[in-house]
Amino acid sequence: MKKVTGILAIAVMALGMATTAIENTTNEIETKNNVSKTFQCDDCDAPVGDRKPPKRIA
C-alpha cells in the first residue's frame, strides 16, 4: 500500500508541476502580446478619426 501511495503522490506532484509550467508559459505569451499591442499605436489617445493605422510587426 505504501508503494501505491508513493507512486500516486509522485504522479500528483508531476501533474502539479506541469500545470504550473504551462500557466507560466501562457502568462508570458499574454504579456508579450499585450506589450506588442501597446507599441503598435503611437497616438492611441488621439480621436478615432485622427489616428494613423497600426504598424506591422515584423
N, C-alpha and C positions, 0 to 999 in steps of 0.2 A: 504494500500500500504506500510505503514511503517513496518508492521509486516512481509510482504513478503521480503522486503529489508533486515530486520534484520536477518531473517532466512537464506536468501541467503548469507549474509555476514558471519554468523557463519559457514555455510557449507563450504564456500571457505577457511576460516581460518583453519578449521579442516582438510581439504584436504591438505593445505599447510604444516601444522604441521606433518601430516602423511608422506608426501613426504620427508620432511626434516629428519625425524627419519629413514626412510628406506635408504636414501642416506648415513647417518652417519653410519648405521649398515653395509652397503655394503663397505664403505671405511675402516672400522675397519677389516672386514674379508679379504679384499685385502691386507692390511698392514700385518696381521698375516701370510698370505700365502707368502708374499714377504720375511718376516723375516725367516720363516721356510725353504724356498728355499735357503736363504743365508747361513744358518747353516748346510745344507745338504752336502756341499762340503768343505773339509778342504784345498785342494790345487787346487782351480779353476784357479789359474794363471799358473799352470804347463801346458806344451803342452798336447794336447788331448790324445796322446798315453800313457803318463806317469801318468794320473790321476787315482786315486782309484775310485771304484764305489761309488755312493752316499749312505749315511747312511739311514736306515729306521727310520722313526719317529714313536715312539710307541704311 
